[in-house]
C-alpha cells in the first residue's frame, strides 16, 4: 500500500485526517508561502497548496496531500496573525461581518495518475463579540496558528459563528468533500473511526 503523506504542521488538518482511519505520515513542506502571490485569490491559494505538495513530493514518494487556508474579510486577506495583538485586531475586524475562508487543496498520486488542485470557499459570519470574549479567546486558544485568528473546529470557536454556508471541514483547512473522493480513487477506504 502506498504511503499517504500530509504536508502540514497544522493540528487541525492532522485532526481531520485522523478521523478517516487511513494511516498517514506528516512531512512539513517548509516553503515561503508569502512569496507566492496572485491577484486572483482562488489561484493564489491553490498555487500555495501545490507548491507545498511539490516540495514534499521532491523528497518523498507516495500520495501527497497539501492545503493552504486564509480568511478574507472586507476584501482583505487575513493569514495567521504575527502575535496576540494582531489576533485581537483581526477578531475585532471580523466580528459582525461575513468572512470567506479560502482553502486550496492539492492531491498528488503519481501511481494512479492523479494530479488534482481545487479551492473550497466557505462563507460565514462572526457574531458581535464583547471585548472580554476576544481577550479570553486570544489568551486561551492558539490563535497565531489560524488564518483569521479563529478556528471553528475547536469547541469555543464554534460559538463565535452566527452562520456558515459551505464546507465545514474546509474552514479547518482540509475540505473532506474534495479529499474523500480522491482517496477512494487511489484505492483507499476512508471510514469513520468512532465517536
N, C-alpha and C positions, 0 to 999 in steps of 0.2 A: 504494500500500500504506500502511496506517495505521502511524503511529509506535508503537513499543512503549516504554513508559516505566516503568522500575523505580524505585520510590520508596524509595530506601535510601542509606545510607552504608556498609552492611555489605560488607566484602570477600568474605565467604563467599557472600552472595546473588549478588553480581556474578559470582563464580567459577562458581556453579551455573548461572546464567542463560547464561553464556558457553559452556557445554557443549551448547547446543541449536541452534547455527547459525542463530539468529534475531537480526538486528540490533536493538539496543536502546540507549536513552539512559538516563542517570542523572539523576534530579531528586530531591533530598532534600526530605522533607516538612516538616521543621523544626516539629514540633508539640511541645507539652508532654505527653509520654506519661504522666508521673506524675500529671497532673491527671485522667486517665481511670481511674475506679475502678468496680468491681462485685464483690459478694461471690462471684459465680459466675465462676471463673477462665476458663472457656471463653468466657463472654460478654465478659469484660474484654479478653482477648487479641484477639478478633475486633473489638471496638469500637476498639481502638488501631489495628489494621490498616486498618479502614475510615476512621478519621479521617486517617490518612496518605494513603490513596488519594484521599479527597475534597479534601484540602488541595492535592494535586498537580493533580487534575482541575480545580480552580478556576483554575489558571494555564496548564495545558497541555491540548492535545487529542490524543486517541489512546487506545490501550489502556493502562490504568494497572494496574500490579501492585504491591501493597504487602503487607508482612508484619510481624509482630512475634513475638518469641520470649522466653519466660522459663522458668527451671527451677524446679521445686518439689521440695523435699526435706523430709520430716517435716512437711508441711503449710505450710511457709514458702516464700514466693516469693523466688527469687534472681534479681535482674536483673543488669545489668552492675555489677561492683564499682567503687567510687569510686577505689580505689587498690590498690597491691600488697598492703598489709596485709590489706585486706578480701578480696582474691582468695585469699590464703593461708588465711584463716579459712573461706571458702566451700568450698575444696577439702578442708580437714580435716573440715568438717561433712558433706560428701557421701560421703567415702570409705567403702567397705564398705556403702553404703546404696543403696536404689532411688531413682532420680531420675526425675521426669516432666518431659519437655520439651514445653511447650505452644507451638505456632506457629499464629497466626491468619493467614489469607490472605484478601485482598480483591482481586477482579479486576473491573475496570470496562471495558466495551467498549460504549459507547452506540450505535455504528454498528450493532452486531449484537444490541442489546438484552440484553446480558449484564451482570448485576449480581450478583456471587457473593461470599459470605463463608462461610468454614468454618474449623474448627480441626483441626489434626493433633496427636495426643498420642502421644508415644513414651516407653516405659518402658525405662530402662537401669539398670545397676548399675555403680558405680565400684568397682574393686578396692581393697584396702587399700594405702595409699601410704606410703612412708617419707618422713620429713621432708625428706631431701635431694632426693627426687624432686619434691616440691611446690615446694621452693625453686628448683630448676633450671627447672621449668616456668614458674613465675611470672617468673623473670628472663629467660627466653628466648622466651616467647610473648606475643602481645598480649592478655593475659588481661582487661584492662579493657574490651575491645571485645566480650566474650562474656557472655551470660547464664549465670550459674553459674560463670564464670571458666574454662570449658574449651570446647573445640570438637573433636569427633571427625572433622571434615572435614579436619583437618590431621594430618600423619604421627604425631607423638608423641601427640596427643590420642586417637587410636585405641587406643593401648596402655593408656590409663587405664581402659578399659571392660572389664568382665568379661562382660557380655552385653547384648543390646539386643533389644527387641520393638517393632516398629512402623516408622515411616518414618525411614530413614537420612537422607534429604535434609531431612526436617523438623527434625532436630536441627541442621542447618546453616542453618535459617531460611527455607527455600523448599521446601515439600513438592511434589516433582515429580509424585507420583501424583494430586494435585489440579490442579496447574498445566497439565500437558501436555494433558489433555482439553479444557481451556478454550481454550488456544492453537489447538487443532485446530478448535474450534467457531468461532473467529474467522477461520478460513481460512488459518491459518499451518501450516507443516510443520516442527515441531521434529525434529531428527535429530542423531545423534552427529557430533562434529567430528573424531574420530580419537583416537589414543592420547594 
